[in-house]
Amino acid sequence: MDQLKLAALDEEDLQVLSAHLQDAVLTVADIRYLPKEQKAVFVMNRFVWDKEADKRSREHERRRSALAFAQVKAMKAQNVNQKAKGAVLELLAVTFTAGEEPAGKILLAFAGGASLELAVDCIEAQLSDLGAAWSTPNLPQHDLS
């Protein structure tokens, strides 16, 4: 199995996670903030950018993956209807803005202007694929105009 398992402990590591997570999709119901454990967990369908499409079928892959952050002090949502549990969010990027080192804010930016901001003591993230891949003929596209 070629399942992805990555950890991020600094901004450079987080950029690698972000690249692997571009165009992942999740529903609002797939977002969990656990304040007592100081964790935030996101279960998503990750588009596999690091593998070429099958040349004959032109099929691409998606994988069910989990993204977890530790040392999370607070989570704020913008333009996310938390009551619409089935609403689909498309992840564009995960970035970090430093505060009082090593603390700062991790921003998960979604298509359409939605975002989640995590106040963290430090960068401590894990990305793990949860199972086998499945094929998809759909290649994510972005209107850059």
Buried (B, 14 or more C-beta within 10 A) or exposed (E): EEEBEBBBEEBEBBBEBBEBBBBBBBBBEBBEBEEEEBBBBBBBBBBBBEEEBEEEEEBBBBBBBBBBBBBBEEBEBEEBEEEEEEBEBBBBBBBBEEEEEBBBBBBBBBBEEBBBBBBBBEBBBBBBBEEEBEEBEEEBEEEEE
